[in-house]
Amino acid sequence: MVSSKVILRVPGAFDREILFGIAEDVLGRLFTNCVSAGTLTPMQMRRGTNFPTHILYADDVLVFCHATVNNARTIQKILDYYGQISDQIVSQDKSQIFFTNKVPIQTCRAIRNFLRFPQGNFPINYLGVPIFKGRVRASYLRPIQDRVINKFARWKGLHLSMAGRLCLIRSVIQSSLTHAMMVYRWPTALIKELDACCRNFLWTGNIKQVSSCSVSWNRVCSIKEEGGLGVRSFELMNKSYLMKMAWKVVCGCDFGYDLIRDRYLDCFGRRKPLVAASTIWMGLREEIDGLVADSYSHIGDGVSTSF
């Protein structure tokens, strides 16, 4: 996998956004045409399943392919040609290349020397979410937690009313964690720490000061119609986001969800046995089992139901 940062030479921010949208289509077609011509070999999952060769978001480019020198040569030609026609230059300092453990050392060295990109190591951050291998560890997600906790100190909660502290918790703290909690199942220890910080800040204005609470935290996290304050529980928030992703995997709403479904589920939506679990799948498999057990299929005309 190659991660690149493209530098665009345009004056205005609005013009930059428009040109990025046009240029992304051109760059994507270059990769697609090379795959069709056979000069770029994409990664393979299983028969009949296509793996994406590239992911583009603004000026971030992720390229996936087999670790061969020929593929590295093709990627270099694409980036050079793209730079000539668009005046966008790949930043060598901000670009990295990643290899799996099965790639020989000689091949890694040859590809690094050809592309002139430094080799990166996991974990890395992409669009604000850490990407790593293996199980979700608290050390990988703790930087996100620390950034949220630091916001409490800058708010000077002692000078705010309880209504003000409640508004800040609901609108800033919990909203800032939405993106990260939609991907992984967070460890229980981190969730309890976040709940404790919000609870202490709400009642005392200081995340480290503990006081007796007249209302239980579960009651506070309930909706206003049930007598609560509308504060969302981080545990339930994480679970609901994962369940939403699991439902999209079962229904196949997008290309990325199709990849997860083809790899881990059979035609009936049940988990396949003896399949190596990915980092994201570790948090989804429990929700998948619950959705399959509590769902049924309406036959209708039989087009979407296989007997």
Residue frames relative to the residue before (quaternion, step in Angstrom):
aa qw qx qy qz dx dy dz
M 1.0000 0.0000 0.0000 0.0000 0.00 0.00 0.00
V 0.1590 -0.7742 0.6095 0.0622 3.54 -0.97 0.95
S 0.1133 -0.7743 0.6209 0.0460 3.56 -0.86 1.00
S 0.0220 -0.8244 0.5634 -0.0498 3.57 -0.60 1.17
K 0.2205 -0.7286 0.6329 0.1412 3.51 -1.28 0.53
V 0.2065 -0.7970 0.5625 0.0755 3.54 -0.67 1.17
I 0.2507 -0.7571 0.5892 0.1295 3.57 -0.94 0.95
L 0.1555 -0.8030 0.5731 0.0504 3.56 -0.70 1.12
R 0.2465 -0.7847 0.5578 0.1109 3.57 -0.81 1.03
V 0.3780 0.6713 -0.5560 0.3119 3.58 0.11 1.32
P 0.5535 -0.6703 0.3803 0.3156 3.60 -1.02 0.68
G 0.8194 0.2979 -0.1454 0.4676 3.60 0.60 -1.08
A 0.5737 -0.5991 0.4334 0.3522 3.54 -1.21 0.58
F 0.6516 0.5104 -0.3282 0.4551 3.61 0.97 -0.79
D 0.6485 0.4999 -0.3171 0.4785 3.58 0.97 -0.80
R 0.6235 0.5494 -0.3460 0.4356 3.57 1.04 -0.74
E 0.6615 0.5075 -0.3141 0.4540 3.58 0.93 -0.85
I 0.6554 0.5046 -0.3190 0.4626 3.59 0.95 -0.81
L 0.6903 0.4761 -0.2885 0.4622 3.58 0.87 -0.92
F 0.6039 0.5448 -0.3643 0.4537 3.59 1.05 -0.64
G 0.6587 0.5124 -0.3164 0.4511 3.59 0.95 -0.83
I 0.6715 0.4746 -0.2990 0.4843 3.59 1.00 -0.78
A 0.6903 0.4943 -0.2903 0.4415 3.57 0.90 -0.92
E 0.5968 0.5745 -0.3683 0.4220 3.59 1.06 -0.66
D 0.6396 0.5234 -0.3288 0.4570 3.57 1.01 -0.77
V 0.6508 0.5082 -0.3177 0.4661 3.59 0.99 -0.79
L 0.6743 0.4890 -0.3000 0.4649 3.58 0.89 -0.91
G 0.6467 0.5208 -0.3226 0.4544 3.58 0.99 -0.77
R 0.6579 0.4998 -0.3114 0.4695 3.58 1.00 -0.77
L 0.5989 0.5512 -0.3704 0.4476 3.59 1.07 -0.58
F 0.6665 0.4763 -0.3056 0.4853 3.60 0.91 -0.82
T 0.6570 0.5146 -0.3187 0.4494 3.60 0.94 -0.85
N 0.6638 0.5019 -0.3131 0.4577 3.59 0.94 -0.82
C 0.6434 0.5121 -0.3300 0.4636 3.60 1.02 -0.70
V 0.6250 0.5132 -0.3403 0.4798 3.60 1.07 -0.65
S 0.6617 0.5004 -0.3094 0.4648 3.59 0.96 -0.84
A 0.6898 0.4723 -0.2771 0.4737 3.58 1.06 -0.72
G 0.5028 -0.6814 0.4083 0.3408 3.59 1.25 -0.24
T 0.5296 0.6433 -0.4095 0.3714 3.60 1.22 0.14
L 0.7373 0.2632 -0.1804 0.5955 3.59 1.31 -0.27
T 0.2122 -0.7995 0.5545 0.0906 3.58 -0.61 1.17
P 0.2710 -0.7790 0.5394 0.1697 3.61 -0.50 1.10
M 0.6068 -0.5332 0.4392 0.3931 3.54 -1.32 0.19
Q 0.2733 -0.7677 0.5648 0.1305 3.56 -1.09 0.76
M 0.2303 -0.7624 0.5899 0.1333 3.56 -1.05 0.84
R 0.7355 -0.2418 0.2128 0.5961 3.54 0.59 -1.17
R 0.6752 -0.4993 0.3416 0.4219 3.56 -1.23 0.31
G 0.8069 0.2457 -0.2135 0.4929 3.53 -0.84 1.06
T 0.6719 0.4513 -0.2948 0.5080 3.60 1.26 -0.06
N 0.2306 -0.7812 0.5698 0.1089 3.57 -0.75 1.08
F 0.2495 -0.7521 0.5944 0.1373 3.54 -0.95 0.95
P 0.5055 -0.6652 0.4370 0.3332 3.64 -0.87 0.78
T 0.3788 -0.7248 0.5332 0.2166 3.54 -1.07 0.77
H 0.8111 0.0428 0.0001 0.5834 3.59 1.14 -0.47
I 0.1267 -0.7377 0.6572 0.0884 3.52 -1.31 0.51
L 0.0918 -0.8120 0.5763 -0.0014 3.56 -0.69 1.11
Y 0.1222 0.7536 -0.6403 0.0841 3.54 -1.01 0.90
A 0.8117 -0.1423 0.0383 0.5651 3.57 -0.39 1.30
D 0.7960 -0.2571 0.1883 0.5146 3.61 -0.62 -1.06
D 0.5524 0.5796 -0.4088 0.4379 3.62 1.24 0.31
V 0.0619 -0.7963 0.6014 -0.0223 3.56 -0.85 1.05
L 0.0570 -0.7659 0.6403 0.0153 3.56 -0.90 1.02
V 0.0910 -0.7936 0.6016 0.0051 3.58 -0.80 1.08
F 0.1147 -0.7913 0.6000 0.0268 3.59 -0.87 1.02
C 0.2457 0.7540 -0.5802 0.1854 3.58 -0.84 0.95
H 0.6468 -0.4809 0.4057 0.4310 3.55 -1.34 0.04
A 0.4642 -0.6851 0.4921 0.2701 3.57 -1.08 0.78
T 0.3271 0.7047 -0.5620 0.2837 3.55 0.05 1.37
V 0.5965 -0.5756 0.4220 0.3670 3.53 -1.20 0.51
N 0.6171 0.5472 -0.3508 0.4434 3.61 1.04 -0.69
N 0.6554 0.4851 -0.3197 0.4827 3.59 0.97 -0.75
A 0.6271 0.5244 -0.3356 0.4681 3.59 1.02 -0.73
R 0.6387 0.5149 -0.3261 0.4697 3.58 1.02 -0.74
T 0.6511 0.5077 -0.3177 0.4663 3.59 0.99 -0.80
I 0.6447 0.5147 -0.3266 0.4612 3.61 0.94 -0.83
Q 0.6495 0.5155 -0.3196 0.4585 3.57 0.96 -0.82
K 0.6475 0.5091 -0.3211 0.4674 3.60 0.99 -0.79
I 0.6418 0.5214 -0.3281 0.4567 3.59 0.99 -0.81
L 0.6878 0.4787 -0.2893 0.4627 3.58 0.86 -0.93
D 0.6462 0.5095 -0.3269 0.4648 3.60 1.02 -0.75
Y 0.6711 0.4848 -0.3006 0.4735 3.59 0.92 -0.88
Y 0.6447 0.5183 -0.3181 0.4632 3.55 1.00 -0.82
G 0.6502 0.5194 -0.3162 0.4555 3.59 1.01 -0.75
Q 0.6506 0.5256 -0.3188 0.4459 3.59 1.06 -0.71
I 0.7546 0.4013 -0.2266 0.4672 3.59 0.91 -0.86
S 0.7715 0.3583 -0.1891 0.4906 3.61 1.13 -0.44
D 0.3526 -0.7441 0.4865 0.2921 3.58 1.25 -0.30
Q 0.5012 0.5875 -0.4569 0.4414 3.59 1.11 0.75
I 0.1748 -0.8128 0.5546 0.0358 3.54 -0.69 1.15
V 0.4179 -0.6891 0.5381 0.2468 3.54 -1.01 0.87
S 0.3448 -0.7391 0.5461 0.1914 3.56 -0.84 1.01
Q 0.3706 -0.7434 0.5161 0.2088 3.58 -0.60 1.12
D 0.6638 0.5254 -0.3135 0.4301 3.60 0.99 -0.78
K 0.7504 0.3860 -0.2121 0.4929 3.59 1.06 -0.71
S 0.6058 0.5478 -0.3522 0.4571 3.59 1.25 0.10
Q 0.0565 -0.7895 0.6112 0.0014 3.55 -1.11 0.73
I 0.2215 -0.7496 0.6096 0.1321 3.52 -1.30 0.45
F 0.1541 -0.8001 0.5787 0.0340 3.56 -0.94 0.98
F 0.1553 -0.7804 0.6031 0.0561 3.55 -1.07 0.83
T 0.4575 -0.6315 0.5416 0.3139 3.53 -1.27 0.45
N 0.6624 -0.5313 0.3535 0.3923 3.55 -1.26 0.26
K 0.6536 0.5442 -0.3143 0.4216 3.60 1.19 -0.43
V 0.5434 0.6131 -0.4121 0.3987 3.61 1.23 -0.15
P 0.4648 -0.6867 0.4748 0.2949 3.64 -0.78 0.95
I 0.6051 -0.5844 0.4040 0.3594 3.54 -1.17 0.63
Q 0.6313 0.5402 -0.3384 0.4417 3.59 1.00 -0.76
T 0.6533 0.5018 -0.3148 0.4715 3.58 0.99 -0.79
C 0.6304 0.5306 -0.3333 0.4582 3.58 0.99 -0.79
R 0.6734 0.4961 -0.3015 0.4578 3.56 0.90 -0.89
A 0.6573 0.5124 -0.3162 0.4532 3.59 0.96 -0.82
I 0.6711 0.4847 -0.3069 0.4695 3.60 0.95 -0.82
R 0.6351 0.5211 -0.3351 0.4614 3.61 0.98 -0.76
N 0.6755 0.4926 -0.3035 0.4572 3.57 0.92 -0.83
F 0.6719 0.4964 -0.3088 0.4548 3.57 1.05 -0.70
L 0.7470 0.3943 -0.2219 0.4872 3.61 0.85 -0.95
R 0.2739 -0.7926 0.4943 0.2289 3.58 1.25 -0.50
F 0.4599 0.6313 -0.4751 0.4052 3.57 1.10 0.80
P 0.4546 -0.6609 0.5082 0.3136 3.61 -0.98 0.68
Q 0.4816 -0.6601 0.4937 0.2976 3.56 -1.15 0.59
G 0.2684 -0.7840 0.5441 0.1313 3.55 -0.81 1.03
N 0.2491 -0.7497 0.5981 0.1348 3.53 -1.28 0.41
F 0.4374 -0.6759 0.5301 0.2661 3.53 -1.14 0.72
P 0.5737 -0.1447 -0.8029 -0.0726 1.54 -2.22 1.21
I 0.1590 -0.7480 0.6364 0.1009 3.53 -1.31 0.52
N 0.3962 -0.6924 0.5466 0.2548 3.56 -1.28 0.30
Y 0.0227 0.7761 -0.6292 0.0358 3.55 -0.95 0.95
L 0.8363 -0.0664 -0.0285 0.5435 3.54 -0.58 1.24
G 0.7349 -0.4578 0.2205 0.4491 3.54 1.02 0.87
V 0.6772 0.4369 -0.2844 0.5193 3.60 1.27 0.00
P 0.4200 -0.7075 0.4981 0.2739 3.63 -0.81 0.89
I 0.1820 -0.7513 0.6275 0.0932 3.55 -1.12 0.81
F 0.1128 0.7981 -0.5747 0.1416 3.56 -0.69 1.09
K 0.4507 -0.6602 0.5292 0.2844 3.53 -1.34 0.12
G 0.7609 0.3686 -0.2736 0.4586 3.56 -1.13 0.63
R 0.7745 -0.3463 0.2581 0.4621 3.52 -1.28 -0.37
V 0.5561 -0.5886 0.4715 0.3492 3.52 -1.28 0.47
R 0.0914 -0.8017 0.5906 0.0135 3.54 -0.62 1.16
A 0.6000 -0.5875 0.4101 0.3559 3.52 -1.16 0.63
S 0.6178 0.5669 -0.3510 0.4169 3.60 1.07 -0.67
Y 0.6370 0.5315 -0.3361 0.4459 3.62 1.12 -0.58
L 0.7622 0.3706 -0.1888 0.4960 3.58 1.00 -0.80
R 0.4857 0.6919 -0.4301 0.3168 3.59 1.22 -0.21
P 0.6010 0.5464 -0.3999 0.4247 3.70 0.94 -0.53
I 0.6274 0.5097 -0.3451 0.4769 3.60 1.06 -0.65
Q 0.6432 0.5163 -0.3174 0.4681 3.56 0.99 -0.82
D 0.6540 0.5195 -0.3193 0.4476 3.60 0.95 -0.84
R 0.6373 0.5188 -0.3386 0.4583 3.60 1.00 -0.73
V 0.6502 0.5011 -0.3215 0.4720 3.58 1.04 -0.72
I 0.6618 0.5065 -0.3114 0.4566 3.59 0.92 -0.88
N 0.6265 0.5485 -0.3432 0.4345 3.60 1.04 -0.70
K 0.5981 0.5650 -0.3692 0.4320 3.59 1.14 -0.50
F 0.5860 0.5755 -0.3769 0.4282 3.59 1.10 -0.58
A 0.6738 0.5198 -0.3099 0.4240 3.58 0.90 -0.92
R 0.6930 0.4838 -0.2848 0.4524 3.60 1.04 -0.67
W 0.6197 0.5859 -0.3499 0.3877 3.55 1.17 -0.29
K 0.2670 -0.7813 0.5267 0.2023 3.61 1.18 -0.35
G 0.0393 -0.8770 0.4788 0.0049 3.53 0.78 1.13
L 0.5802 0.6022 -0.3857 0.3898 3.59 1.12 -0.49
H 0.7037 0.4450 -0.2612 0.4884 3.60 1.16 -0.53
L 0.6300 0.5115 -0.3393 0.4758 3.59 1.26 0.14
S 0.4888 -0.6245 0.5133 0.3281 3.53 -1.19 0.52
M 0.6649 -0.4885 0.3620 0.4338 3.57 -1.26 0.20
A 0.6233 0.5345 -0.3451 0.4547 3.59 1.05 -0.68
G 0.6489 0.5095 -0.3139 0.4700 3.56 1.05 -0.73
R 0.6565 0.4981 -0.3128 0.4724 3.57 0.97 -0.83
L 0.6329 0.5314 -0.3244 0.4603 3.57 1.04 -0.75
C 0.6525 0.5150 -0.3122 0.4599 3.57 0.96 -0.84
L 0.6616 0.5021 -0.3103 0.4624 3.59 0.97 -0.82
I 0.6364 0.5202 -0.3359 0.4599 3.60 0.99 -0.74
R 0.7194 0.4596 -0.2614 0.4504 3.58 0.84 -0.96
S 0.7712 0.4047 -0.2053 0.4464 3.58 0.85 -0.95
V 0.7729 0.3397 -0.1784 0.5053 3.61 1.06 -0.66
I 0.7249 0.4545 -0.2705 0.4413 3.57 0.59 -1.13
Q 0.7537 0.3983 -0.2345 0.4672 3.55 0.61 -1.10
S 0.6285 0.5258 -0.3453 0.4575 3.60 1.09 -0.54
S 0.6548 0.5269 -0.3188 0.4381 3.59 1.04 -0.71
L 0.6953 0.4521 -0.2719 0.4881 3.60 1.20 -0.42
T 0.4315 0.7288 -0.4547 0.2755 3.58 1.22 -0.11
H 0.6860 0.5053 -0.2999 0.4292 3.58 0.79 -1.01
A 0.6996 0.4714 -0.2832 0.4562 3.60 0.88 -0.88
M 0.6949 0.4812 -0.2858 0.4515 3.60 1.01 -0.72
M 0.5766 0.5921 -0.3806 0.4149 3.58 1.21 -0.13
V 0.6979 0.4852 -0.2619 0.4571 3.60 1.23 -0.32
Y 0.8234 0.1453 -0.0351 0.5474 3.60 0.73 -1.06
R 0.4536 -0.6072 0.5639 0.3280 3.50 -1.36 0.31
W 0.3341 -0.7802 0.4971 0.1803 3.56 -0.46 1.22
P 0.5481 -0.6032 0.4593 0.3532 3.59 -1.09 0.64
T 0.5981 -0.6065 0.3968 0.3421 3.54 -1.10 0.74
A 0.6208 0.5641 -0.3499 0.4171 3.59 1.04 -0.74
L 0.6707 0.4874 -0.3071 0.4672 3.59 0.93 -0.82
I 0.6441 0.5219 -0.3292 0.4522 3.58 0.98 -0.78
K 0.6546 0.5024 -0.3184 0.4666 3.58 0.97 -0.80
E 0.6358 0.5188 -0.3346 0.4633 3.60 1.02 -0.71
L 0.6582 0.4989 -0.3138 0.4684 3.58 0.96 -0.81
D 0.6439 0.5101 -0.3237 0.4695 3.59 0.98 -0.79
A 0.6488 0.5164 -0.3206 0.4577 3.59 1.01 -0.81
C 0.6435 0.5171 -0.3284 0.4589 3.60 0.98 -0.77
C 0.6725 0.4828 -0.3016 0.4730 3.58 0.93 -0.88
R 0.6510 0.5198 -0.3226 0.4495 3.59 0.97 -0.79
N 0.6824 0.4727 -0.2908 0.4757 3.59 0.88 -0.90
F 0.6569 0.5104 -0.3200 0.4534 3.58 0.96 -0.80
L 0.6501 0.5275 -0.3244 0.4404 3.58 1.00 -0.76
W 0.7619 0.3956 -0.2097 0.4680 3.59 0.85 -0.95
T 0.8166 0.2504 -0.1105 0.5081 3.61 0.98 -0.78
G 0.4504 -0.6810 0.4662 0.3408 3.60 1.13 -0.51
N 0.7158 0.3311 -0.2172 0.5751 3.58 1.31 -0.02
I 0.4272 -0.7377 0.4605 0.2472 3.58 -0.68 1.07
K 0.7086 0.4518 -0.2654 0.4727 3.60 1.16 -0.45
Q 0.6328 0.5252 -0.3323 0.4619 3.58 1.23 -0.19
V 0.1632 -0.7949 0.5818 0.0542 3.56 -0.63 1.17
S 0.0343 0.7852 -0.6167 0.0441 3.57 -0.95 0.92
S 0.6139 -0.5419 0.4193 0.3920 3.53 -1.28 0.34
C 0.2432 -0.7808 0.5656 0.1063 3.56 -0.90 0.99
S 0.4125 -0.7253 0.5008 0.2300 3.54 -0.91 0.93
V 0.7519 0.2507 -0.1462 0.5919 3.58 1.23 -0.43
S 0.4911 -0.6667 0.4727 0.3015 3.59 -0.93 0.87
W 0.5979 -0.5938 0.4066 0.3530 3.54 -1.18 0.63
N 0.6058 0.5483 -0.3607 0.4498 3.60 1.08 -0.61
R 0.6428 0.5019 -0.3185 0.4833 3.57 1.05 -0.70
V 0.6312 0.5282 -0.3318 0.4610 3.59 1.03 -0.75
C 0.7061 0.4710 -0.2574 0.4619 3.59 1.02 -0.82
S 0.5386 0.5988 -0.4245 0.4137 3.61 1.20 0.04
I 0.6257 -0.5577 0.3877 0.3836 3.56 -1.25 0.36
K 0.6604 -0.5395 0.3498 0.3878 3.57 -1.23 0.45
E 0.6195 0.5549 -0.3541 0.4277 3.59 1.06 -0.66
E 0.7146 0.4050 -0.2439 0.5156 3.59 1.22 -0.45
G 0.6649 -0.5335 0.2958 0.4311 3.58 1.21 0.32
G 0.5621 0.6051 -0.3894 0.4077 3.61 1.25 0.16
L 0.5589 -0.6056 0.4585 0.3326 3.52 -1.37 -0.17
G 0.5427 -0.6581 0.3877 0.3492 3.60 1.23 0.09
V 0.4230 0.6720 -0.4901 0.3597 3.59 1.23 0.36
R 0.3494 -0.7580 0.5154 0.1944 3.57 -0.80 0.99
S 0.4308 -0.6709 0.5404 0.2689 3.55 -1.02 0.81
F 0.4814 -0.6839 0.4607 0.2970 3.59 -0.84 0.94
E 0.6280 0.5383 -0.3430 0.4451 3.57 1.04 -0.67
L 0.6957 0.4468 -0.2727 0.4919 3.57 0.89 -0.89
M 0.6123 0.5466 -0.3495 0.4519 3.57 1.09 -0.66
N 0.6561 0.4984 -0.3008 0.4802 3.59 0.95 -0.86
K 0.6699 0.5017 -0.2974 0.4594 3.57 0.94 -0.88
S 0.6641 0.5047 -0.3164 0.4517 3.59 0.93 -0.80
Y 0.6453 0.5089 -0.3285 0.4656 3.60 1.00 -0.76
L 0.6627 0.4895 -0.3093 0.4750 3.58 0.97 -0.80
M 0.6373 0.5136 -0.3336 0.4677 3.59 1.03 -0.69
K 0.6210 0.5255 -0.3395 0.4721 3.57 1.06 -0.67
M 0.6535 0.4899 -0.3124 0.4852 3.59 0.99 -0.79
A 0.6344 0.5325 -0.3307 0.4524 3.58 1.00 -0.80
W 0.6446 0.5140 -0.3261 0.4626 3.58 0.99 -0.76
K 0.6501 0.4994 -0.3187 0.4758 3.59 1.02 -0.72
V 0.6119 0.5322 -0.3511 0.4681 3.59 1.11 -0.63
V 0.6658 0.4963 -0.3039 0.4670 3.59 0.92 -0.88
C 0.7281 0.4229 -0.2413 0.4826 3.58 0.93 -0.88
G 0.3368 -0.7620 0.4981 0.2404 3.62 1.15 -0.44
C 0.1565 0.8458 -0.4939 0.1272 3.56 0.81 1.01
D 0.8052 0.1231 -0.0390 0.5788 3.61 1.12 -0.42
F 0.6863 -0.5022 0.3350 0.4057 3.55 -1.29 0.36
G 0.6528 0.5182 -0.3216 0.4493 3.59 0.97 -0.79
Y 0.6610 0.4878 -0.3063 0.4810 3.58 1.03 -0.77
D 0.5950 0.5626 -0.3611 0.4461 3.58 1.13 -0.60
L 0.6238 0.5418 -0.3391 0.4497 3.59 1.03 -0.75
I 0.6731 0.4838 -0.3027 0.4704 3.58 0.90 -0.90
R 0.6637 0.5084 -0.3147 0.4495 3.59 0.94 -0.85
D 0.6747 0.4968 -0.3064 0.4517 3.61 0.88 -0.85
R 0.6909 0.4828 -0.2895 0.4536 3.57 1.05 -0.67
Y 0.8315 0.2818 -0.1011 0.4680 3.58 0.83 -0.96
L 0.7520 0.3533 -0.2069 0.5165 3.63 1.15 -0.35
D 0.3925 -0.6842 0.5542 0.2658 3.54 -1.21 0.54
C 0.7504 -0.4101 0.2624 0.4470 3.58 -1.27 -0.10
F 0.6788 0.4633 -0.2909 0.4898 3.61 1.22 -0.31
G 0.5659 -0.6236 0.3773 0.3854 3.62 1.25 0.11
R 0.5339 0.6143 -0.4162 0.4054 3.58 1.23 0.27
R 0.5975 -0.5937 0.4108 0.3489 3.54 -1.19 0.62
K 0.3929 -0.6941 0.5515 0.2443 3.54 -1.06 0.83
P 0.4086 -0.7089 0.5061 0.2725 3.62 -0.94 0.73
L 0.8505 0.2210 -0.1444 0.4550 3.54 -1.34 0.42
V 0.4706 0.6133 -0.4832 0.4110 3.57 0.91 0.95
A 0.4758 -0.6867 0.4684 0.2875 3.58 -0.75 1.06
A 0.3556 -0.7642 0.5071 0.1800 3.56 -0.75 1.10
S 0.3418 -0.7141 0.5746 0.2075 3.53 -1.08 0.79
T 0.7072 -0.4596 0.3204 0.4313 3.56 -1.29 0.15
I 0.6885 0.4639 -0.2834 0.4801 3.60 0.94 -0.86
W 0.6545 0.5391 -0.3210 0.4220 3.58 0.96 -0.84
M 0.5682 0.6048 -0.3857 0.4033 3.62 1.11 -0.54
G 0.7185 0.4157 -0.2532 0.4969 3.58 1.08 -0.63
L 0.6791 0.5110 -0.2880 0.4413 3.58 1.21 -0.40
R 0.5962 0.6379 -0.3781 0.3077 3.58 0.99 -0.73
E 0.6430 0.5093 -0.3364 0.4625 3.60 1.00 -0.68
E 0.6626 0.4889 -0.3067 0.4773 3.57 1.01 -0.77
I 0.6022 0.5533 -0.3550 0.4530 3.59 1.09 -0.67
D 0.6563 0.5130 -0.3135 0.4559 3.59 0.89 -0.91
G 0.6681 0.5024 -0.3040 0.4570 3.57 0.96 -0.83
L 0.6566 0.5092 -0.3133 0.4597 3.58 0.99 -0.80
V 0.6637 0.4988 -0.3095 0.4635 3.58 0.94 -0.87
A 0.6748 0.5017 -0.3016 0.4495 3.58 0.97 -0.83
D 0.7628 0.3732 -0.1912 0.4923 3.61 1.04 -0.74
S 0.6455 0.5106 -0.3170 0.4713 3.60 1.24 0.20
Y 0.0978 -0.7623 0.6334 0.0904 3.52 -1.28 0.35
S 0.4019 -0.7178 0.5275 0.2120 3.55 -1.26 0.44
H 0.2876 -0.7305 0.5953 0.1709 3.55 -0.91 0.94
I 0.4418 -0.7513 0.4202 0.2525 3.56 -0.48 1.22
G 0.0887 -0.8268 0.5507 0.0718 3.62 0.71 -0.95
D 0.7976 -0.2475 0.1969 0.5136 3.59 -0.80 -0.98
G 0.5425 -0.6732 0.3779 0.3312 3.60 1.26 0.05
V 0.4391 0.7153 -0.4573 0.2940 3.60 1.22 0.04
S 0.7805 0.3363 -0.1679 0.4995 3.59 0.93 -0.91
T 0.6622 0.4738 -0.3029 0.4952 3.60 1.26 0.09
S 0.1783 -0.7956 0.5748 0.0693 3.57 -0.73 1.11
F 0.2674 -0.7634 0.5711 0.1398 3.56 -0.89 1.00
